[in-house]
Amino acid sequence: MTNPDKFRLEVRDWLEGNCPESMRHPYASEADACWGGRHFKFQSEDQRLWLERLSAQGWTAPTWPQQYGGGGLDRKQVMVLKEELMRIHARPALESFGISMLGPALLKFGSEEMKQQHLPPIVRGEIRWAQGYSEPNAGSDLASLQARAEDQGDHYLVNGSKVWTSYGDKGDWMFCLVRTDPEAKKHEGISFVMFDMDTPAVSTRPIKLISGKSPFTETFMDDLRVDKDQIIGEVNQGWTVAKYLLTHEREMIAATGLSRAGSTPVSKIAVHVLGAENGVLHNSILRTDIARFEMDRECLELTIERARDEVKAGVSLGAVSSLFKYYGTELNKRRYELLMAIHGTDALVWEGGESRDGYLPKTWLRTKGNSIEGGTSEIQLNIVAKRILGLPG
Ligand SMILES: Cc1cc2nc3c(=O)[nH]c(=O)nc-3n(C[C@H](O)[C@H](O)[C@H](O)COP(=O)(O)OP(=O)(O)OC[C@H]3O[C@@H](n4cnc5c(N)ncnc54)[C@H](O)[C@@H]3O)c2cc1C
């Protein structure tokens, strides 16, 4: 293992020479996020360079093995990297469902050919992935899904639809749950497939939200041909892969409550916006709420770190990810309630102004979805009750 202090100096030096100045600021609007993919239009040359340079180091997926394009870093090194990125307020070079969801499932259950085919393009942000789990009658009760894949000898023929596909219209490939054995018990006849969405057999329809925007689509598969070598894990055993991926999705969503690269601590924002005497805010209620929030955030961060160490030591994260998901999403909602209170009426400006082109109110509204996506809070509490506390179902 590399000496952490030496590694910190190396990272600091590298970031100094490679992170463009314009990438050392928090997002000003949702449009600043880089999602990569075949059709992604970079906002600037700096944004393109930042992704190219960070991914060449493997640092867009720092824990993945180097043979698949990852950084091959150990946990301590990842902490150092994260701290150094935060120190210069570097914004994420890539947002990616491939990294946060599919990759871990591929690493655990995928064949060597699949890993070679899919992981390096994910690290480089060349392919954008969409998640095809939910269906009109299969959300919380996901195993009731009806999209069907029929065995045609050398391939599967998939028919059915998905709903609430985040950025379904922008996805290049989809990872998707389908029923391969309609006779089996509902958890046992499901397979986990992947397919290229760039075919007339896959179509999407936007689901408009009250904001007028549409991050979601319905997604339709009509006689879609899926090669048999694009099934992760065993046929009819996709539920195991799906659940494993969900633990990573939940961990990723839980992390929305944590401090991340490119974000400024709430306490600093409060001092900047409201002013303070010797670093102390005058509004004592807000001061207490912020202090409580920062302490709770720190506790969650340390608890997640401890859990990661346990995973490294062979303990399965499993149901604990539900606990983190529940708590992290509630924390993120608290963060944005506080930010709204700090900015007062300025926080309500929808376009332009102090709220950075409506970034604040739009993100505040978006946080409400955190406790629904990846399994609702009620479902997480059910899992915690049954699988962690051992309460009767
Ligand atoms: C921002 C966002 C992004 C999303 N992105 C994707 C995506 O990319 N791909 C994808 O496949 N899906 C996506 N989803 C869908 C998401 O996974 C589902 O919305 C979620 O699983 C809940 O399912 P549902 O909407 O069908 O609600 P339902 O399952 O119908 O639940 C309705 C209500 O009943 C409660 N409830 C249901 N069952 C129980 C129970 N057993 N005990 C107690 N309460 C219960 C729920 O908590 C909820 O309050 C996204 C959702 C959101 C909000």
The ligand as a MOL file (V3000), in Angstrom:
LIG
                    3D

  0  0  0     0  0            999 V3000
M  V30 BEGIN CTAB
M  V30 COUNTS 53 58 0 0 0
M  V30 BEGIN ATOM
M  V30 1 C -36.4090 10.6380 -8.7590 0
M  V30 2 C -36.7700 9.2280 -9.1450 0
M  V30 3 C -35.9810 8.5470 -10.0650 0
M  V30 4 C -36.3220 7.2310 -10.4470 0
M  V30 5 N -35.5560 6.5960 -11.4020 0
M  V30 6 C -35.8810 5.3310 -11.7760 0
M  V30 7 C -35.1100 4.6700 -12.8060 0
M  V30 8 O -34.1810 5.2400 -13.3890 0
M  V30 9 N -35.4560 3.4110 -13.1560 0
M  V30 10 C -36.4780 2.7500 -12.5510 0
M  V30 11 O -36.7020 1.5890 -12.8820 0
M  V30 12 N -37.2540 3.3530 -11.5940 0
M  V30 13 C -36.9780 4.6270 -11.2090 0
M  V30 14 N -37.7590 5.2690 -10.2510 0
M  V30 15 C -38.9560 4.5960 -9.7240 0
M  V30 16 C -38.8230 4.1680 -8.2660 0
M  V30 17 O -37.9750 3.0670 -8.1230 0
M  V30 18 C -40.2570 3.8700 -7.7560 0
M  V30 19 O -40.9890 5.0830 -7.8230 0
M  V30 20 C -40.2650 3.3470 -6.3440 0
M  V30 21 O -39.6860 2.0660 -6.2540 0
M  V30 22 C -41.7190 3.2990 -5.7650 0
M  V30 23 O -42.5730 2.6180 -6.6120 0
M  V30 24 P -43.9580 3.2670 -7.0900 0
M  V30 25 O -43.6780 4.6460 -7.6110 0
M  V30 26 O -44.6000 2.2960 -8.0020 0
M  V30 27 O -44.8020 3.4540 -5.7690 0
M  V30 28 P -45.6780 2.3150 -5.0210 0
M  V30 29 O -44.8920 1.0700 -4.9210 0
M  V30 30 O -47.0180 2.2350 -5.7000 0
M  V30 31 O -45.8440 2.9620 -3.5690 0
M  V30 32 C -46.8190 3.9770 -3.2920 0
M  V30 33 C -46.7530 4.2870 -1.8010 0
M  V30 34 O -47.1040 3.1150 -1.0400 0
M  V30 35 C -46.0790 2.8060 -0.1090 0
M  V30 36 N -45.9320 1.3470 0.0040 0
M  V30 37 C -45.9210 0.4360 -1.0150 0
M  V30 38 N -45.7370 -0.8020 -0.5360 0
M  V30 39 C -45.5920 -0.6870 0.8120 0
M  V30 40 C -45.3590 -1.6190 1.8700 0
M  V30 41 N -45.2030 -2.9200 1.6310 0
M  V30 42 N -45.2460 -1.1330 3.1450 0
M  V30 43 C -45.3980 0.1960 3.4150 0
M  V30 44 N -45.6270 1.1180 2.4380 0
M  V30 45 C -45.7270 0.6930 1.1610 0
M  V30 46 C -44.8020 3.4190 -0.6880 0
M  V30 47 O -43.8540 3.6940 0.3290 0
M  V30 48 C -45.3500 4.6940 -1.3250 0
M  V30 49 O -45.4620 5.7100 -0.3560 0
M  V30 50 C -37.4570 6.5860 -9.8780 0
M  V30 51 C -38.2480 7.3000 -8.9410 0
M  V30 52 C -37.9280 8.6050 -8.5860 0
M  V30 53 C -38.8050 9.3450 -7.6180 0
M  V30 END ATOM
M  V30 BEGIN BOND
M  V30 1 1 1 2
M  V30 2 1 2 3
M  V30 3 2 2 52
M  V30 4 2 3 4
M  V30 5 1 4 5
M  V30 6 1 4 50
M  V30 7 2 5 6
M  V30 8 1 6 7
M  V30 9 1 6 13
M  V30 10 2 7 8
M  V30 11 1 7 9
M  V30 12 1 9 10
M  V30 13 2 10 11
M  V30 14 1 10 12
M  V30 15 2 12 13
M  V30 16 1 13 14
M  V30 17 1 14 15
M  V30 18 1 14 50
M  V30 19 1 15 16
M  V30 20 1 16 17
M  V30 21 1 16 18
M  V30 22 1 18 19
M  V30 23 1 18 20
M  V30 24 1 20 21
M  V30 25 1 20 22
M  V30 26 1 22 23
M  V30 27 1 23 24
M  V30 28 2 24 25
M  V30 29 1 24 26
M  V30 30 1 24 27
M  V30 31 1 27 28
M  V30 32 2 28 29
M  V30 33 1 28 30
M  V30 34 1 28 31
M  V30 35 1 31 32
M  V30 36 1 32 33
M  V30 37 1 33 34
M  V30 38 1 33 48
M  V30 39 1 34 35
M  V30 40 1 35 36
M  V30 41 1 35 46
M  V30 42 1 36 37
M  V30 43 1 36 45
M  V30 44 2 37 38
M  V30 45 1 38 39
M  V30 46 1 39 40
M  V30 47 2 39 45
M  V30 48 1 40 41
M  V30 49 2 40 42
M  V30 50 1 42 43
M  V30 51 2 43 44
M  V30 52 1 44 45
M  V30 53 1 46 47
M  V30 54 1 46 48
M  V30 55 1 48 49
M  V30 56 2 50 51
M  V30 57 1 51 52
M  V30 58 1 52 53
M  V30 END BOND
M  V30 END CTAB
M  END
